């Protein structure tokens, strides 16, 4: 603690001339034991301090990197105060750039000032903070104490910037849609409910921006996207956080095959920019994201797994029997499409290393997708599976308002039977479709899961700056 330290007044601003990286880049040629003749002002946190008699060395860290500070008795104004700095204190320091005899590029401090005091511990000065629960609860400390955490989040944020740029270069416009919804829709998920006092009615935190984005297409915006938070009232796991970030985009005059090309090209581009190429190592296994990705139907994968033909026209009891034999639990009121999907999700999906596009889902489980042009009972929908998990979901969009009403009515019947994830009837969206939605394709990518992939991270909490955690008992 630094309570006894005479810090003087904390300034309102500090004039920094160089970052740590800039000092290294500009004065890297200075030889051991030599001075540069240039005076700089640097600022950051003190993350290491070593006092040796009448000299002291500190590691100053800023957002660009680190630089050593070299303080001397008789040369550094306030040398005794410098020696009493605490781990985590913010300081500004001015002095000449030099390189010590041992070869460490340094700033020989002539004067310094404290910019903020660290009243709480920053963990072990060598090991940082290792307890993951503490790291996620105190992310601001974790980012300074663990370089890996900082690099992971930086790469995640850079991924989103590059995605926006890539889509913008292809004519997509970034838009914003409401987070508070009067109807829970756009995806199959249990919503969070809140209440608006002035309106006197319950509202839902959005589970997807899909329906509003398609209304923009109806309104004449032909290529739109949104990167934003969505909220699903589901459990916590290494792959799930109740609030997460989705990229959703819609393109008029396109179908789901166009979305396959867009998905594989975007992911390969991001891997190349952030991981030195489309082939990377994830959790010890090689993963080649080079397009084109494999395309296979959901039905083919289920048939391979159960070892017999499977189809929507099969008697329900036969499908239930296949599920029971595979130890997959099914509800009595499920239709054939839901049973087939359940077999796939429980037995097949996690085994797909990929990348692979799993195509053509039953209508029963795809209420917003357009009916397949050649396969009765199926839709033009795919999910992109990479490393055993869903990365993206896309389809040719259903634009027929009459068919959409029937699909919503089916969802309502499923809700009555106990499906908490079924959609509500959205009259506003149906009315929008009555004005005409041109042939359109849509795509949703989980940005947190994509970040996990590109940073070789197994837990979603590592790529979310402030993940949802159970309230601390302390």
C-alpha positions as CSV (number, residue, x, y, z in Angstrom):
1,X,0.0,0.0,0.0
2,X,1.1,3.6,-0.6
3,X,-0.9,5.5,2.0
4,X,2.2,7.0,3.5
5,X,3.7,8.1,0.2
6,X,3.8,11.8,-0.3
7,X,2.5,12.0,-3.8
8,X,1.7,15.7,-4.0
9,X,-1.2,16.8,-6.2
10,X,-2.3,14.5,-9.0
11,X,-2.2,16.4,-12.3
12,X,-5.2,16.7,-14.6
13,X,-3.2,15.8,-17.7
14,X,0.3,14.7,-18.6
15,X,2.2,15.6,-21.7
16,X,3.6,12.3,-23.1
17,X,6.0,12.6,-26.0
18,X,6.5,8.9,-26.8
19,X,4.9,5.5,-26.2
20,X,7.1,2.6,-25.0
21,X,7.0,1.1,-28.5
22,X,8.0,4.4,-30.1
23,X,11.0,4.7,-27.8
24,X,12.1,1.2,-28.8
25,X,11.6,1.8,-32.5
26,X,13.3,5.2,-32.6
27,X,16.3,4.5,-30.3
28,X,16.8,0.8,-30.8
29,X,20.2,1.5,-32.4
30,X,21.7,3.0,-29.2
31,X,24.6,0.8,-28.1
32,X,25.2,-0.7,-24.6
33,X,26.6,2.0,-22.2
34,X,25.7,4.9,-24.6
35,X,23.2,7.7,-24.4
36,X,21.0,8.9,-27.2
37,X,21.1,12.7,-26.5
38,X,17.2,12.7,-26.7
39,X,14.9,13.5,-23.9
40,X,11.5,11.8,-23.8
41,X,8.4,11.8,-21.6
42,X,6.7,8.4,-21.1
43,X,3.7,7.3,-19.0
44,X,2.2,4.1,-17.8
45,X,2.0,1.6,-14.9
46,X,4.9,0.5,-12.8
47,X,4.8,-3.3,-13.1
48,X,8.2,-4.1,-11.6
49,X,10.5,-2.3,-9.3
50,X,14.0,-3.2,-8.3
51,X,16.1,-1.1,-5.9
52,X,19.9,-1.6,-5.6
53,X,21.4,0.9,-3.3
54,X,21.6,4.2,-5.0
55,X,20.0,3.1,-8.3
56,X,16.6,1.7,-9.1
57,X,15.0,0.0,-12.1
58,X,11.3,0.0,-13.0
59,X,9.4,-1.7,-15.7
60,X,6.9,0.9,-17.1
61,X,4.1,-0.7,-19.1
62,X,1.7,1.2,-21.4
63,X,-0.8,0.0,-24.1
64,X,2.0,-0.4,-26.7
65,X,4.5,-2.4,-24.6
66,X,7.1,-1.7,-21.9
67,X,10.3,0.3,-21.3
68,X,12.7,0.3,-18.5
69,X,13.1,3.3,-16.2
70,X,16.6,3.9,-14.7
71,X,16.7,6.1,-11.6
72,X,19.8,7.3,-9.8
73,X,20.4,9.0,-6.4
74,X,21.5,12.6,-7.1
75,X,20.2,12.5,-10.7
76,X,16.5,11.7,-10.3
77,X,14.5,14.3,-8.5
78,X,12.6,12.5,-5.7
79,X,14.7,9.4,-5.9
80,X,13.5,8.2,-2.5
81,X,9.9,8.5,-3.5
82,X,10.7,6.6,-6.7
83,X,12.0,3.7,-4.6
84,X,8.7,3.6,-2.7
85,X,6.5,3.3,-5.7
86,X,4.0,0.4,-5.6
87,X,3.2,-2.2,-8.2
88,X,0.5,-0.8,-10.4
89,X,1.1,2.9,-9.7
90,X,0.6,5.1,-12.8
91,X,3.5,7.5,-13.3
92,X,4.8,9.9,-15.9
93,X,8.6,10.1,-16.3
94,X,11.0,12.3,-18.2
95,X,14.6,11.7,-19.1
96,X,17.2,10.9,-21.7
97,X,17.0,7.6,-23.6
98,X,20.1,5.4,-23.0
99,X,21.1,1.8,-22.9
100,X,22.6,0.3,-19.8
101,X,25.9,-1.6,-19.8
102,X,23.9,-4.8,-19.7
103,X,22.1,-3.8,-22.9
104,X,18.7,-2.7,-21.7
105,X,17.2,0.2,-23.5
106,X,16.0,2.6,-20.8
107,X,14.9,6.1,-19.9
108,X,17.3,7.7,-17.4
109,X,14.8,9.5,-15.2
110,X,15.4,13.1,-14.3
111,X,12.0,13.7,-12.8
112,X,8.7,11.9,-12.5
113,X,5.2,12.4,-11.2
114,X,2.5,10.1,-9.9
115,X,-0.6,10.1,-12.0
116,X,-2.7,7.6,-10.0
117,X,-2.0,5.3,-7.0
118,X,-2.7,1.6,-7.0
119,X,-4.5,1.2,-3.6
120,X,-5.2,-2.5,-4.3
121,X,-2.9,-5.4,-5.0
122,X,-1.9,-6.3,-8.6
123,X,-1.0,-9.9,-7.6
124,X,2.4,-11.5,-7.5
125,X,4.9,-9.3,-9.4
126,X,6.3,-12.3,-11.3
127,X,3.3,-14.6,-11.8
128,X,0.4,-12.1,-12.0
129,X,-3.0,-13.5,-11.2
130,X,-3.6,-17.2,-12.0
131,X,-7.1,-17.9,-10.4
132,X,-9.5,-17.6,-13.4
133,X,-12.5,-16.5,-11.3
134,X,-10.4,-13.6,-9.9
135,X,-9.1,-12.8,-13.3
136,X,-12.6,-12.6,-14.8
137,X,-14.1,-10.6,-11.9
138,X,-11.2,-8.2,-11.9
139,X,-10.4,-8.0,-15.6
140,X,-8.8,-4.6,-15.3
141,X,-6.1,-6.2,-13.1
142,X,-5.9,-9.3,-15.2
143,X,-5.1,-7.2,-18.3
144,X,-2.0,-5.7,-16.6
145,X,-0.9,-8.8,-14.8
146,X,-1.3,-11.4,-17.7
147,X,0.0,-10.4,-21.1
148,X,-1.9,-13.3,-22.7
149,X,-5.2,-11.9,-21.6
150,X,-4.4,-8.5,-23.0
151,X,-3.3,-10.0,-26.4
152,X,-6.4,-12.2,-26.6
153,X,-8.8,-9.3,-26.1
154,X,-6.8,-7.1,-28.4
155,X,-7.1,-9.7,-31.2
156,X,-10.8,-10.1,-30.5
157,X,-11.4,-6.3,-30.8
158,X,-9.2,-6.2,-33.9
159,X,-11.3,-9.0,-35.4
160,X,-14.4,-6.9,-35.2
161,X,-12.7,-3.9,-36.7
162,X,-11.5,-6.0,-39.7
163,X,-14.9,-7.5,-40.1
164,X,-16.5,-4.1,-40.4
165,X,-13.9,-3.0,-42.9
166,X,-14.2,-6.2,-45.0
167,X,-18.0,-5.9,-45.2
168,X,-17.9,-2.2,-45.9
169,X,-15.5,-2.8,-48.8
170,X,-18.2,-5.1,-50.2
171,X,-21.0,-2.6,-50.1
172,X,-22.6,-3.6,-46.7
173,X,-23.9,-0.7,-44.6
174,X,-23.6,-1.0,-40.8
175,X,-26.9,-0.3,-39.1
176,X,-28.4,-0.3,-35.6
177,X,-31.7,-2.0,-34.5
178,X,-33.6,-2.0,-31.2
179,X,-32.3,-4.0,-28.2
180,X,-35.7,-3.8,-26.4
181,X,-38.3,-5.8,-28.3
182,X,-42.0,-6.0,-27.8
183,X,-42.0,-9.6,-29.2
184,X,-39.4,-12.2,-28.6
185,X,-38.3,-13.4,-32.0
186,X,-35.6,-13.9,-34.6
187,X,-34.2,-17.0,-33.0
188,X,-35.2,-20.1,-31.0
189,X,-34.1,-19.1,-27.5
190,X,-35.5,-18.2,-24.1
191,X,-35.5,-14.4,-23.7
192,X,-34.8,-12.1,-20.8
193,X,-37.8,-10.1,-19.7
194,X,-37.8,-6.5,-18.4
195,X,-40.5,-3.9,-17.8
196,X,-41.0,-0.4,-19.1
197,X,-42.7,1.8,-16.5
198,X,-43.9,4.5,-18.8
199,X,-45.5,2.1,-21.3
200,X,-46.7,-0.2,-18.6
201,X,-45.7,-3.3,-20.4
202,X,-43.0,-6.0,-20.4
203,X,-40.3,-5.9,-23.0
204,X,-37.7,-8.5,-24.1
205,X,-33.9,-8.0,-24.5
206,X,-33.3,-9.1,-28.1
207,X,-32.3,-12.6,-28.8
208,X,-31.5,-11.7,-32.4
209,X,-31.7,-8.5,-34.5
210,X,-32.9,-10.6,-37.5
211,X,-36.5,-9.4,-38.0
212,X,-35.6,-5.7,-37.8
213,X,-32.7,-6.1,-40.2
214,X,-35.0,-7.7,-42.8
215,X,-37.5,-4.9,-42.3
216,X,-34.7,-2.6,-43.4
217,X,-34.3,-4.7,-46.5
218,X,-38.0,-4.3,-47.2
219,X,-37.4,-0.6,-46.8
220,X,-34.7,-0.5,-49.5
221,X,-31.4,-1.2,-47.8
222,X,-30.1,-4.1,-49.9
223,X,-27.0,-5.0,-48.0
224,X,-27.0,-4.4,-44.2
225,X,-25.2,-5.7,-41.2
226,X,-25.1,-5.2,-37.4
227,X,-22.5,-6.3,-34.9
228,X,-24.1,-6.1,-31.5
229,X,-25.0,-7.7,-28.2
230,X,-27.8,-10.3,-28.0
231,X,-29.3,-11.9,-24.9
232,X,-30.4,-15.4,-24.3
233,X,-31.6,-16.7,-20.9
234,X,-29.6,-19.9,-21.0
235,X,-27.0,-21.6,-18.8
236,X,-23.3,-20.8,-18.4
237,X,-20.7,-23.0,-19.9
238,X,-17.3,-22.7,-21.6
239,X,-19.2,-22.1,-24.8
240,X,-22.1,-20.0,-23.6
241,X,-22.5,-16.6,-22.0
242,X,-26.1,-15.1,-21.6
243,X,-25.0,-12.0,-23.4
244,X,-22.8,-12.3,-26.4
245,X,-21.9,-10.6,-29.7
246,X,-23.5,-11.5,-33.0
247,X,-22.7,-10.4,-36.6
248,X,-25.9,-10.5,-38.6
249,X,-26.1,-9.5,-42.2
250,X,-28.7,-9.6,-45.0
251,X,-28.2,-9.3,-48.7
252,X,-31.0,-8.8,-51.2
253,X,-31.0,-10.9,-54.4
254,X,-28.8,-13.6,-52.8
255,X,-29.5,-17.1,-51.5
256,X,-27.9,-19.4,-48.9
257,X,-25.2,-20.6,-51.3
258,X,-24.0,-17.0,-51.5
259,X,-23.8,-16.9,-47.7
260,X,-21.6,-20.0,-47.7
261,X,-19.1,-18.3,-50.0
262,X,-19.3,-15.1,-47.9
263,X,-18.8,-17.0,-44.6
264,X,-15.8,-19.1,-45.7
265,X,-14.1,-16.1,-47.3
266,X,-14.6,-13.8,-44.3
267,X,-13.4,-16.4,-41.8
268,X,-10.3,-17.3,-44.0
269,X,-9.5,-13.6,-44.3
270,X,-9.7,-13.0,-40.6
271,X,-7.5,-16.0,-39.9
272,X,-5.0,-14.8,-42.4
273,X,-4.9,-11.3,-40.9
274,X,-4.8,-12.4,-37.2
275,X,-3.2,-15.9,-37.2
276,X,-0.7,-15.8,-40.1
277,X,-2.8,-17.9,-42.5
278,X,-6.0,-19.8,-43.0
279,X,-4.4,-23.0,-41.5
280,X,-4.1,-22.7,-37.7
281,X,-3.8,-24.9,-34.6
282,X,-6.8,-25.0,-32.3
283,X,-6.5,-26.8,-29.0
284,X,-3.7,-29.0,-30.3
285,X,-5.4,-30.0,-33.6
286,X,-4.8,-28.6,-37.1
287,X,-7.7,-26.7,-38.7
288,X,-7.6,-25.6,-42.3
289,X,-10.0,-22.8,-43.0
290,X,-9.1,-22.4,-46.7
291,X,-12.2,-22.2,-48.9
292,X,-14.1,-24.0,-50.2
293,X,-15.4,-25.8,-47.1
294,X,-17.1,-29.2,-47.2
295,X,-20.9,-29.2,-47.8
296,X,-23.0,-32.0,-46.5
297,X,-26.7,-32.3,-45.6
298,X,-28.0,-32.8,-42.1
299,X,-29.9,-35.9,-43.2
300,X,-26.7,-37.5,-44.6
301,X,-24.8,-37.0,-41.4
302,X,-27.6,-38.4,-39.3
303,X,-27.9,-41.5,-41.6
304,X,-24.1,-42.0,-41.3
305,X,-24.4,-41.9,-37.5
306,X,-27.4,-44.2,-36.9
307,X,-26.4,-46.6,-39.7
308,X,-29.8,-46.6,-41.5
309,X,-31.9,-44.4,-43.9
310,X,-33.6,-41.5,-42.2
311,X,-36.3,-39.2,-43.7
312,X,-39.1,-36.9,-42.7
313,X,-41.7,-39.3,-44.2
314,X,-40.8,-42.1,-41.9
315,X,-43.4,-43.1,-39.3
316,X,-42.8,-41.1,-36.1
317,X,-42.5,-44.3,-34.0
318,X,-39.7,-45.5,-36.2
319,X,-37.8,-42.2,-35.7
320,X,-38.5,-42.3,-31.9
321,X,-37.1,-45.9,-31.9
322,X,-33.9,-44.8,-33.7
323,X,-33.5,-42.0,-31.2
324,X,-34.0,-44.3,-28.2
325,X,-31.5,-46.8,-29.6
326,X,-29.0,-44.0,-29.8
327,X,-29.9,-42.9,-26.3
328,X,-31.3,-39.6,-27.4
329,X,-34.2,-38.4,-25.3
330,X,-37.2,-37.1,-27.3
331,X,-40.6,-35.6,-26.3
332,X,-43.8,-37.2,-27.4
333,X,-45.1,-34.1,-29.1
334,X,-42.0,-33.6,-31.3
335,X,-42.4,-33.9,-35.0
336,X,-40.0,-35.8,-37.3
337,X,-37.9,-32.7,-38.0
338,X,-37.3,-32.0,-34.4
339,X,-36.4,-35.6,-33.7
340,X,-33.9,-35.7,-36.5
341,X,-32.3,-32.4,-35.4
342,X,-32.0,-33.7,-31.8
343,X,-30.2,-36.8,-33.0
344,X,-27.8,-34.6,-35.0
345,X,-27.2,-32.1,-32.2
346,X,-26.6,-34.8,-29.5
347,X,-24.6,-37.3,-31.5
348,X,-23.0,-35.7,-34.6
349,X,-22.3,-31.9,-34.2
350,X,-19.6,-32.1,-31.6
351,X,-17.7,-34.8,-33.6
352,X,-17.4,-32.6,-36.7
353,X,-14.0,-30.9,-36.8
354,X,-14.7,-29.2,-40.0
355,X,-14.9,-26.6,-41.3
356,X,-18.2,-27.9,-42.8
357,X,-21.5,-26.5,-43.9
358,X,-24.3,-28.7,-42.6
359,X,-27.1,-28.0,-45.0
360,X,-30.9,-28.3,-45.5
361,X,-32.7,-28.3,-42.1
362,X,-36.3,-29.4,-41.6
363,X,-39.0,-26.7,-41.8
364,X,-40.2,-27.7,-38.3
365,X,-37.0,-26.3,-36.7
366,X,-36.4,-23.4,-39.2
367,X,-39.4,-21.0,-38.8
368,X,-37.7,-18.1,-40.7
369,X,-36.0,-20.0,-43.6
370,X,-37.4,-20.4,-47.1
371,X,-38.7,-23.8,-48.2
372,X,-36.1,-25.7,-50.1
373,X,-36.6,-25.4,-53.9
374,X,-36.1,-29.2,-54.4
375,X,-36.7,-31.0,-51.1
376,X,-40.2,-31.1,-49.6
377,X,-40.3,-30.5,-45.9
378,X,-36.8,-28.9,-45.8
379,X,-35.5,-25.4,-45.9
380,X,-32.5,-23.7,-47.5
381,X,-30.6,-23.3,-44.3
382,X,-27.0,-24.2,-43.2
383,X,-25.0,-24.1,-40.1
384,X,-21.2,-23.7,-40.3
385,X,-19.5,-26.1,-37.9
386,X,-15.9,-25.5,-36.9
387,X,-14.0,-27.5,-34.2
388,X,-17.2,-29.2,-33.1
389,X,-19.4,-26.2,-32.5
390,X,-21.8,-24.0,-34.4
391,X,-20.0,-20.9,-35.7
392,X,-22.7,-19.6,-38.1
393,X,-26.3,-20.0,-39.1
394,X,-27.7,-18.8,-42.4
395,X,-30.6,-19.3,-44.8
396,X,-32.5,-18.1,-47.8
397,X,-35.0,-16.0,-46.1
398,X,-38.7,-16.7,-46.1
399,X,-40.5,-13.8,-47.7
400,X,-44.1,-15.1,-48.0
401,X,-46.2,-13.4,-45.3
402,X,-48.9,-16.1,-45.4
403,X,-46.4,-18.9,-45.0
404,X,-44.6,-17.0,-42.3
405,X,-47.8,-16.7,-40.3
406,X,-48.3,-20.5,-40.5
407,X,-44.7,-21.0,-39.2
408,X,-45.3,-18.6,-36.3
409,X,-48.6,-20.4,-35.5
410,X,-46.6,-23.7,-35.4
411,X,-44.2,-22.1,-33.0
412,X,-47.1,-21.0,-30.8
413,X,-48.4,-24.5,-30.6
414,X,-45.0,-25.7,-29.6
415,X,-44.8,-23.1,-26.9
416,X,-48.2,-24.3,-25.5
417,X,-46.7,-27.8,-25.4
418,X,-43.8,-26.6,-23.2
419,X,-41.1,-25.3,-25.6
420,X,-39.8,-22.2,-23.8
421,X,-37.6,-21.4,-26.8
422,X,-40.4,-21.2,-29.4
423,X,-41.1,-17.9,-31.1
424,X,-44.0,-15.6,-30.5
425,X,-46.3,-14.3,-33.3
426,X,-44.8,-11.0,-34.6
427,X,-47.6,-9.2,-36.4
428,X,-45.4,-6.2,-37.2
429,X,-42.9,-8.4,-39.0
430,X,-45.6,-10.1,-41.0
431,X,-47.1,-6.8,-42.0
432,X,-43.6,-5.7,-43.2
433,X,-43.4,-8.8,-45.4
434,X,-46.8,-7.9,-46.9
435,X,-45.0,-4.9,-48.5
436,X,-42.6,-7.3,-50.2
437,X,-39.2,-8.8,-49.3
438,X,-37.1,-9.5,-52.4
439,X,-35.1,-12.8,-52.6
440,X,-32.8,-12.3,-49.6
441,X,-30.2,-14.3,-47.8
442,X,-29.1,-13.8,-44.2
443,X,-26.2,-14.9,-42.0
444,X,-25.4,-14.8,-38.3
445,X,-21.9,-15.5,-36.9
446,X,-21.2,-15.8,-33.2
447,X,-18.3,-13.3,-32.8
448,X,-17.2,-14.7,-29.4
449,X,-16.9,-18.2,-30.8
450,X,-15.0,-16.9,-33.8
451,X,-12.7,-15.1,-31.4
452,X,-12.2,-18.3,-29.4
453,X,-11.1,-20.0,-32.7
454,X,-8.7,-17.3,-33.8
455,X,-7.1,-17.0,-30.3
456,X,-6.9,-20.7,-29.6
457,X,-9.1,-20.3,-26.5
458,X,-11.2,-23.0,-25.0
459,X,-13.4,-20.9,-22.7
460,X,-15.7,-18.1,-24.0
461,X,-15.0,-16.0,-20.9
462,X,-11.5,-15.4,-22.1
463,X,-12.6,-13.5,-25.1
464,X,-15.3,-11.5,-23.4
465,X,-13.9,-8.5,-21.5
466,X,-16.5,-8.8,-18.7
467,X,-18.2,-12.2,-18.8
468,X,-21.3,-12.9,-16.7
469,X,-20.5,-14.6,-13.4
470,X,-22.4,-15.7,-10.4
471,X,-22.6,-13.0,-7.8
472,X,-19.6,-13.2,-5.5
473,X,-20.4,-14.3,-1.9
474,X,-17.7,-12.0,-0.7
